[in-house]
């Protein structure tokens, strides 16, 4: 069974002074927090719920994605 550590996680500041954390490979797997650590902790809870949903539906979690980070020019 895959764990959160199998996935690329993105944590970035949000417009309202909070932080958003998400897993690009899994649609709907995102969470918010007042700090990066809080967002990461919330994301772990969301990941567990999504993992359980996939299991109940007899589906496998998708594979990770490769991110390319580039600045607009």
C-alpha positions as CSV (number, residue, x, y, z in Angstrom):
1,X,0.0,0.0,0.0
2,X,1.3,3.4,-0.9
3,X,2.0,6.0,1.8
4,X,2.2,9.8,1.7
5,X,6.0,9.5,1.4
6,X,5.5,7.9,-2.0
7,X,4.2,11.2,-3.4
8,X,5.5,14.6,-4.3
9,X,3.9,17.1,-2.0
10,X,3.7,20.8,-2.8
11,X,3.3,23.4,0.0
12,X,2.9,27.0,-1.0
13,X,1.7,30.2,0.5
14,X,-2.0,31.1,-0.2
15,X,-3.4,34.5,-1.0
16,X,-4.9,34.9,2.5
17,X,-1.7,34.4,4.5
18,X,-2.3,30.6,5.1
19,X,-0.6,27.7,3.4
20,X,-2.0,25.1,1.0
21,X,-0.5,21.6,0.7
22,X,-1.4,19.2,-2.0
23,X,-0.4,16.1,-3.9
24,X,-0.5,16.8,-7.6
25,X,-1.0,13.2,-8.5
26,X,-4.2,12.7,-6.5
27,X,-7.2,14.9,-7.5
28,X,-8.8,16.4,-4.4
29,X,-5.9,15.7,-2.1
30,X,-5.3,19.1,-0.7
31,X,-5.4,20.9,2.7
32,X,-4.8,24.3,4.3
33,X,-3.1,25.4,7.5
34,X,-1.9,28.6,9.2
35,X,1.7,27.3,8.9
36,X,3.4,24.9,6.5
37,X,3.6,22.3,9.2
38,X,-0.1,22.6,9.9
39,X,-0.9,22.3,6.2
40,X,1.3,19.1,6.0
41,X,-0.4,17.6,9.0
42,X,-3.9,18.3,7.6
43,X,-2.8,16.8,4.2
44,X,-1.8,13.6,6.0
45,X,-5.3,13.3,7.3
46,X,-6.9,14.0,3.9
47,X,-4.5,11.5,2.3
48,X,-5.6,8.8,4.7
49,X,-9.3,9.5,4.0
50,X,-8.7,9.4,0.2
51,X,-6.7,6.2,0.5
52,X,-9.6,4.6,2.4
53,X,-12.1,5.7,-0.3
54,X,-9.9,4.2,-3.0
55,X,-9.6,1.0,-1.0
56,X,-13.4,0.8,-0.5
57,X,-13.9,1.3,-4.2
58,X,-11.4,-1.4,-5.1
59,X,-9.2,1.1,-6.8
60,X,-5.4,1.7,-6.6
61,X,-4.0,5.1,-5.9
62,X,-2.4,6.7,-8.9
63,X,1.4,6.8,-9.4
64,X,3.3,9.9,-8.5
65,X,3.9,12.7,-11.1
66,X,7.1,14.5,-11.9
67,X,6.9,18.2,-11.4
68,X,8.8,20.7,-13.5
69,X,9.3,24.1,-11.8
70,X,9.9,27.0,-14.0
71,X,9.7,30.8,-13.6
72,X,7.7,32.7,-16.1
73,X,9.8,35.0,-18.2
